[in-house]
Amino acid sequence: MAIRISGINLPDKKRIVIALTEIYGIGQSLSAKILGELKIDENTKANELTSTEENNLRGYIEDKLTVEGELKREVSFNIKHHQDVGTYRGTRHSKRLPVHGQRTKTNSRTVRGNIRKTAGSGRKSASEKT
């Protein structure tokens, strides 16, 4: 049976240290730290956890960490706050441009919506109709 934590079903066949990264807000280093604190072996598969380990893990994540919907709400509130105050970061967010100082002349095409296809030779294949 799949483990369900914070509304996310963890994959059964993966190691628990990797399976926890399915939850928004938990990366590999935080996952390893959580498992170390709860004294759960990182190499056990998610479906091999005992019910007590599963309950301890669920309780720890839901009580002590901000994850999933709550974290997404917090991040969007912070972005909205920057936009309301009128900071540089806020204006970059509202213009849908890179926020953290990246160059925009060449590399932000996808953010700006300026997607160009690479040019081919211009020659049509013999099977295509002209």
PyMOL CGO cylinders between C-alpha atoms (Angstrom):
from pymol import cmd
from pymol.cgo import CYLINDER

trace = [
    CYLINDER, 0.00, 0.00, 0.00, 1.29, 3.46, -0.90, 0.3, 1, 1, 1, 1, 1, 1,
    CYLINDER, 1.29, 3.46, -0.90, 2.33, 5.84, 1.85, 0.3, 1, 1, 1, 1, 1, 1,
    CYLINDER, 2.33, 5.84, 1.85, 0.37, 9.10, 1.77, 0.3, 1, 1, 1, 1, 1, 1,
    CYLINDER, 0.37, 9.10, 1.77, 1.98, 12.18, 3.32, 0.3, 1, 1, 1, 1, 1, 1,
    CYLINDER, 1.98, 12.18, 3.32, 0.62, 15.73, 2.93, 0.3, 1, 1, 1, 1, 1, 1,
    CYLINDER, 0.62, 15.73, 2.93, -1.74, 14.60, 0.18, 0.3, 1, 1, 1, 1, 1, 1,
    CYLINDER, -1.74, 14.60, 0.18, 1.02, 12.98, -1.91, 0.3, 1, 1, 1, 1, 1, 1,
    CYLINDER, 1.02, 12.98, -1.91, 1.32, 9.25, -2.58, 0.3, 1, 1, 1, 1, 1, 1,
    CYLINDER, 1.32, 9.25, -2.58, 4.96, 8.24, -2.32, 0.3, 1, 1, 1, 1, 1, 1,
    CYLINDER, 4.96, 8.24, -2.32, 6.22, 5.76, -4.94, 0.3, 1, 1, 1, 1, 1, 1,
    CYLINDER, 6.22, 5.76, -4.94, 6.52, 2.27, -3.44, 0.3, 1, 1, 1, 1, 1, 1,
    CYLINDER, 6.52, 2.27, -3.44, 9.51, 0.89, -5.32, 0.3, 1, 1, 1, 1, 1, 1,
    CYLINDER, 9.51, 0.89, -5.32, 11.90, 3.80, -4.66, 0.3, 1, 1, 1, 1, 1, 1,
    CYLINDER, 11.90, 3.80, -4.66, 14.23, 4.19, -1.68, 0.3, 1, 1, 1, 1, 1, 1,
    CYLINDER, 14.23, 4.19, -1.68, 12.56, 6.30, 1.01, 0.3, 1, 1, 1, 1, 1, 1,
    CYLINDER, 12.56, 6.30, 1.01, 15.23, 9.03, 0.77, 0.3, 1, 1, 1, 1, 1, 1,
    CYLINDER, 15.23, 9.03, 0.77, 14.31, 9.52, -2.91, 0.3, 1, 1, 1, 1, 1, 1,
    CYLINDER, 14.31, 9.52, -2.91, 10.57, 8.95, -2.48, 0.3, 1, 1, 1, 1, 1, 1,
    CYLINDER, 10.57, 8.95, -2.48, 10.30, 11.82, 0.03, 0.3, 1, 1, 1, 1, 1, 1,
    CYLINDER, 10.30, 11.82, 0.03, 11.51, 14.27, -2.64, 0.3, 1, 1, 1, 1, 1, 1,
    CYLINDER, 11.51, 14.27, -2.64, 8.13, 13.84, -4.38, 0.3, 1, 1, 1, 1, 1, 1,
    CYLINDER, 8.13, 13.84, -4.38, 6.75, 16.18, -1.71, 0.3, 1, 1, 1, 1, 1, 1,
    CYLINDER, 6.75, 16.18, -1.71, 7.06, 19.85, -2.70, 0.3, 1, 1, 1, 1, 1, 1,
    CYLINDER, 7.06, 19.85, -2.70, 9.49, 21.51, -0.31, 0.3, 1, 1, 1, 1, 1, 1,
    CYLINDER, 9.49, 21.51, -0.31, 11.60, 18.42, 0.48, 0.3, 1, 1, 1, 1, 1, 1,
    CYLINDER, 11.60, 18.42, 0.48, 14.83, 17.88, -1.40, 0.3, 1, 1, 1, 1, 1, 1,
    CYLINDER, 14.83, 17.88, -1.40, 17.41, 15.13, -1.03, 0.3, 1, 1, 1, 1, 1, 1,
    CYLINDER, 17.41, 15.13, -1.03, 19.43, 16.80, 1.73, 0.3, 1, 1, 1, 1, 1, 1,
    CYLINDER, 19.43, 16.80, 1.73, 16.36, 17.59, 3.85, 0.3, 1, 1, 1, 1, 1, 1,
    CYLINDER, 16.36, 17.59, 3.85, 15.05, 14.08, 3.22, 0.3, 1, 1, 1, 1, 1, 1,
    CYLINDER, 15.05, 14.08, 3.22, 18.31, 12.58, 4.49, 0.3, 1, 1, 1, 1, 1, 1,
    CYLINDER, 18.31, 12.58, 4.49, 18.25, 14.88, 7.53, 0.3, 1, 1, 1, 1, 1, 1,
    CYLINDER, 18.25, 14.88, 7.53, 14.67, 13.86, 8.40, 0.3, 1, 1, 1, 1, 1, 1,
    CYLINDER, 14.67, 13.86, 8.40, 15.47, 10.15, 8.09, 0.3, 1, 1, 1, 1, 1, 1,
    CYLINDER, 15.47, 10.15, 8.09, 18.61, 10.61, 10.22, 0.3, 1, 1, 1, 1, 1, 1,
    CYLINDER, 18.61, 10.61, 10.22, 16.61, 12.29, 12.97, 0.3, 1, 1, 1, 1, 1, 1,
    CYLINDER, 16.61, 12.29, 12.97, 13.97, 9.57, 12.93, 0.3, 1, 1, 1, 1, 1, 1,
    CYLINDER, 13.97, 9.57, 12.93, 16.64, 6.82, 12.72, 0.3, 1, 1, 1, 1, 1, 1,
    CYLINDER, 16.64, 6.82, 12.72, 15.20, 5.30, 9.54, 0.3, 1, 1, 1, 1, 1, 1,
    CYLINDER, 15.20, 5.30, 9.54, 17.61, 3.64, 7.11, 0.3, 1, 1, 1, 1, 1, 1,
    CYLINDER, 17.61, 3.64, 7.11, 17.83, 5.58, 3.82, 0.3, 1, 1, 1, 1, 1, 1,
    CYLINDER, 17.83, 5.58, 3.82, 18.14, 2.41, 1.74, 0.3, 1, 1, 1, 1, 1, 1,
    CYLINDER, 18.14, 2.41, 1.74, 14.80, 0.89, 2.73, 0.3, 1, 1, 1, 1, 1, 1,
    CYLINDER, 14.80, 0.89, 2.73, 12.12, 0.98, 0.06, 0.3, 1, 1, 1, 1, 1, 1,
    CYLINDER, 12.12, 0.98, 0.06, 9.02, 3.06, 0.75, 0.3, 1, 1, 1, 1, 1, 1,
    CYLINDER, 9.02, 3.06, 0.75, 6.77, -0.01, 0.86, 0.3, 1, 1, 1, 1, 1, 1,
    CYLINDER, 6.77, -0.01, 0.86, 9.07, -1.77, 3.39, 0.3, 1, 1, 1, 1, 1, 1,
    CYLINDER, 9.07, -1.77, 3.39, 8.54, 0.82, 6.16, 0.3, 1, 1, 1, 1, 1, 1,
    CYLINDER, 8.54, 0.82, 6.16, 6.82, -0.40, 9.30, 0.3, 1, 1, 1, 1, 1, 1,
    CYLINDER, 6.82, -0.40, 9.30, 3.60, 1.31, 10.37, 0.3, 1, 1, 1, 1, 1, 1,
    CYLINDER, 3.60, 1.31, 10.37, 5.32, 3.04, 13.32, 0.3, 1, 1, 1, 1, 1, 1,
    CYLINDER, 5.32, 3.04, 13.32, 8.08, 4.41, 11.07, 0.3, 1, 1, 1, 1, 1, 1,
    CYLINDER, 8.08, 4.41, 11.07, 5.42, 5.55, 8.61, 0.3, 1, 1, 1, 1, 1, 1,
    CYLINDER, 5.42, 5.55, 8.61, 3.41, 7.31, 11.34, 0.3, 1, 1, 1, 1, 1, 1,
    CYLINDER, 3.41, 7.31, 11.34, 6.55, 8.94, 12.82, 0.3, 1, 1, 1, 1, 1, 1,
    CYLINDER, 6.55, 8.94, 12.82, 7.55, 10.18, 9.36, 0.3, 1, 1, 1, 1, 1, 1,
    CYLINDER, 7.55, 10.18, 9.36, 4.07, 11.53, 8.58, 0.3, 1, 1, 1, 1, 1, 1,
    CYLINDER, 4.07, 11.53, 8.58, 3.84, 13.25, 11.98, 0.3, 1, 1, 1, 1, 1, 1,
    CYLINDER, 3.84, 13.25, 11.98, 7.29, 14.83, 11.70, 0.3, 1, 1, 1, 1, 1, 1,
    CYLINDER, 7.29, 14.83, 11.70, 6.69, 16.21, 8.20, 0.3, 1, 1, 1, 1, 1, 1,
    CYLINDER, 6.69, 16.21, 8.20, 3.18, 17.52, 8.89, 0.3, 1, 1, 1, 1, 1, 1,
    CYLINDER, 3.18, 17.52, 8.89, 4.05, 19.07, 12.27, 0.3, 1, 1, 1, 1, 1, 1,
    CYLINDER, 4.05, 19.07, 12.27, 7.54, 20.50, 11.81, 0.3, 1, 1, 1, 1, 1, 1,
    CYLINDER, 7.54, 20.50, 11.81, 7.82, 21.35, 8.10, 0.3, 1, 1, 1, 1, 1, 1,
    CYLINDER, 7.82, 21.35, 8.10, 6.06, 23.71, 5.73, 0.3, 1, 1, 1, 1, 1, 1,
    CYLINDER, 6.06, 23.71, 5.73, 5.36, 21.68, 2.60, 0.3, 1, 1, 1, 1, 1, 1,
    CYLINDER, 5.36, 21.68, 2.60, 2.99, 21.37, -0.40, 0.3, 1, 1, 1, 1, 1, 1,
    CYLINDER, 2.99, 21.37, -0.40, 0.01, 23.77, -0.50, 0.3, 1, 1, 1, 1, 1, 1,
    CYLINDER, 0.01, 23.77, -0.50, 1.03, 25.81, 2.53, 0.3, 1, 1, 1, 1, 1, 1,
    CYLINDER, 1.03, 25.81, 2.53, 4.53, 26.39, 1.13, 0.3, 1, 1, 1, 1, 1, 1,
    CYLINDER, 4.53, 26.39, 1.13, 3.21, 27.26, -2.34, 0.3, 1, 1, 1, 1, 1, 1,
    CYLINDER, 3.21, 27.26, -2.34, 0.78, 29.73, -0.76, 0.3, 1, 1, 1, 1, 1, 1,
    CYLINDER, 0.78, 29.73, -0.76, 3.61, 31.28, 1.27, 0.3, 1, 1, 1, 1, 1, 1,
    CYLINDER, 3.61, 31.28, 1.27, 5.85, 31.66, -1.81, 0.3, 1, 1, 1, 1, 1, 1,
    CYLINDER, 5.85, 31.66, -1.81, 3.06, 33.24, -3.88, 0.3, 1, 1, 1, 1, 1, 1,
    CYLINDER, 3.06, 33.24, -3.88, 2.27, 35.61, -1.00, 0.3, 1, 1, 1, 1, 1, 1,
    CYLINDER, 2.27, 35.61, -1.00, 5.93, 36.68, -0.83, 0.3, 1, 1, 1, 1, 1, 1,
    CYLINDER, 5.93, 36.68, -0.83, 5.96, 37.35, -4.60, 0.3, 1, 1, 1, 1, 1, 1,
    CYLINDER, 5.96, 37.35, -4.60, 2.69, 39.31, -4.34, 0.3, 1, 1, 1, 1, 1, 1,
    CYLINDER, 2.69, 39.31, -4.34, 4.16, 41.33, -1.46, 0.3, 1, 1, 1, 1, 1, 1,
    CYLINDER, 4.16, 41.33, -1.46, 7.18, 42.30, -3.60, 0.3, 1, 1, 1, 1, 1, 1,
    CYLINDER, 7.18, 42.30, -3.60, 4.85, 43.33, -6.42, 0.3, 1, 1, 1, 1, 1, 1,
    CYLINDER, 4.85, 43.33, -6.42, 2.64, 45.42, -4.08, 0.3, 1, 1, 1, 1, 1, 1,
    CYLINDER, 2.64, 45.42, -4.08, 5.59, 47.19, -2.49, 0.3, 1, 1, 1, 1, 1, 1,
    CYLINDER, 5.59, 47.19, -2.49, 7.07, 47.87, -5.94, 0.3, 1, 1, 1, 1, 1, 1,
    CYLINDER, 7.07, 47.87, -5.94, 10.51, 46.41, -5.42, 0.3, 1, 1, 1, 1, 1, 1,
    CYLINDER, 10.51, 46.41, -5.42, 12.79, 45.60, -8.34, 0.3, 1, 1, 1, 1, 1, 1,
    CYLINDER, 12.79, 45.60, -8.34, 12.14, 41.89, -7.82, 0.3, 1, 1, 1, 1, 1, 1,
    CYLINDER, 12.14, 41.89, -7.82, 8.41, 42.53, -7.81, 0.3, 1, 1, 1, 1, 1, 1,
    CYLINDER, 8.41, 42.53, -7.81, 8.48, 44.40, -11.11, 0.3, 1, 1, 1, 1, 1, 1,
    CYLINDER, 8.48, 44.40, -11.11, 10.60, 41.65, -12.67, 0.3, 1, 1, 1, 1, 1, 1,
    CYLINDER, 10.60, 41.65, -12.67, 8.03, 39.07, -11.51, 0.3, 1, 1, 1, 1, 1, 1,
    CYLINDER, 8.03, 39.07, -11.51, 5.12, 41.04, -12.94, 0.3, 1, 1, 1, 1, 1, 1,
    CYLINDER, 5.12, 41.04, -12.94, 6.90, 41.52, -16.30, 0.3, 1, 1, 1, 1, 1, 1,
    CYLINDER, 6.90, 41.52, -16.30, 7.67, 37.77, -16.31, 0.3, 1, 1, 1, 1, 1, 1,
    CYLINDER, 7.67, 37.77, -16.31, 11.41, 38.38, -16.63, 0.3, 1, 1, 1, 1, 1, 1,
    CYLINDER, 11.41, 38.38, -16.63, 14.30, 36.66, -14.80, 0.3, 1, 1, 1, 1, 1, 1,
    CYLINDER, 14.30, 36.66, -14.80, 14.49, 37.88, -11.21, 0.3, 1, 1, 1, 1, 1, 1,
    CYLINDER, 14.49, 37.88, -11.21, 17.90, 36.82, -9.95, 0.3, 1, 1, 1, 1, 1, 1,
    CYLINDER, 17.90, 36.82, -9.95, 20.21, 38.84, -12.20, 0.3, 1, 1, 1, 1, 1, 1,
    CYLINDER, 20.21, 38.84, -12.20, 20.48, 36.48, -15.14, 0.3, 1, 1, 1, 1, 1, 1,
    CYLINDER, 20.48, 36.48, -15.14, 21.33, 37.92, -18.56, 0.3, 1, 1, 1, 1, 1, 1,
    CYLINDER, 21.33, 37.92, -18.56, 18.39, 38.50, -20.85, 0.3, 1, 1, 1, 1, 1, 1,
    CYLINDER, 18.39, 38.50, -20.85, 19.99, 39.23, -24.20, 0.3, 1, 1, 1, 1, 1, 1,
    CYLINDER, 19.99, 39.23, -24.20, 20.25, 35.58, -25.14, 0.3, 1, 1, 1, 1, 1, 1,
    CYLINDER, 20.25, 35.58, -25.14, 19.21, 33.16, -22.45, 0.3, 1, 1, 1, 1, 1, 1,
    CYLINDER, 19.21, 33.16, -22.45, 15.74, 34.15, -21.28, 0.3, 1, 1, 1, 1, 1, 1,
    CYLINDER, 15.74, 34.15, -21.28, 13.91, 33.33, -24.50, 0.3, 1, 1, 1, 1, 1, 1,
    CYLINDER, 13.91, 33.33, -24.50, 11.44, 30.94, -22.92, 0.3, 1, 1, 1, 1, 1, 1,
    CYLINDER, 11.44, 30.94, -22.92, 10.60, 33.36, -20.11, 0.3, 1, 1, 1, 1, 1, 1,
    CYLINDER, 10.60, 33.36, -20.11, 10.12, 36.24, -22.55, 0.3, 1, 1, 1, 1, 1, 1,
    CYLINDER, 10.12, 36.24, -22.55, 8.15, 34.11, -25.00, 0.3, 1, 1, 1, 1, 1, 1,
    CYLINDER, 8.15, 34.11, -25.00, 10.70, 34.70, -27.72, 0.3, 1, 1, 1, 1, 1, 1,
    CYLINDER, 10.70, 34.70, -27.72, 11.25, 31.16, -28.93, 0.3, 1, 1, 1, 1, 1, 1,
    CYLINDER, 11.25, 31.16, -28.93, 13.08, 30.82, -32.23, 0.3, 1, 1, 1, 1, 1, 1,
    CYLINDER, 13.08, 30.82, -32.23, 13.52, 27.60, -34.10, 0.3, 1, 1, 1, 1, 1, 1,
    CYLINDER, 13.52, 27.60, -34.10, 16.95, 26.87, -35.52, 0.3, 1, 1, 1, 1, 1, 1,
    CYLINDER, 16.95, 26.87, -35.52, 17.13, 27.50, -39.25, 0.3, 1, 1, 1, 1, 1, 1,
    CYLINDER, 17.13, 27.50, -39.25, 17.43, 24.50, -41.51, 0.3, 1, 1, 1, 1, 1, 1,
    CYLINDER, 17.43, 24.50, -41.51, 19.00, 24.44, -44.95, 0.3, 1, 1, 1, 1, 1, 1,
    CYLINDER, 19.00, 24.44, -44.95, 15.74, 25.63, -46.49, 0.3, 1, 1, 1, 1, 1, 1,
    CYLINDER, 15.74, 25.63, -46.49, 15.72, 22.72, -48.89, 0.3, 1, 1, 1, 1, 1, 1,
    CYLINDER, 15.72, 22.72, -48.89, 12.65, 20.51, -49.01, 0.3, 1, 1, 1, 1, 1, 1,
    CYLINDER, 12.65, 20.51, -49.01, 12.98, 16.76, -49.23, 0.3, 1, 1, 1, 1, 1, 1,
    CYLINDER, 12.98, 16.76, -49.23, 12.16, 15.07, -52.55, 0.3, 1, 1, 1, 1, 1, 1,
    CYLINDER, 12.16, 15.07, -52.55, 9.09, 13.34, -51.12, 0.3, 1, 1, 1, 1, 1, 1,
    CYLINDER, 9.09, 13.34, -51.12, 7.47, 16.63, -50.03, 0.3, 1, 1, 1, 1, 1, 1,
    CYLINDER, 7.47, 16.63, -50.03, 5.15, 18.43, -52.42, 0.3, 1, 1, 1, 1, 1, 1,
    CYLINDER, 5.15, 18.43, -52.42, 6.21, 21.92, -53.45, 0.3, 1, 1, 1, 1, 1, 1,
]
cmd.load_cgo(trace, "trace")
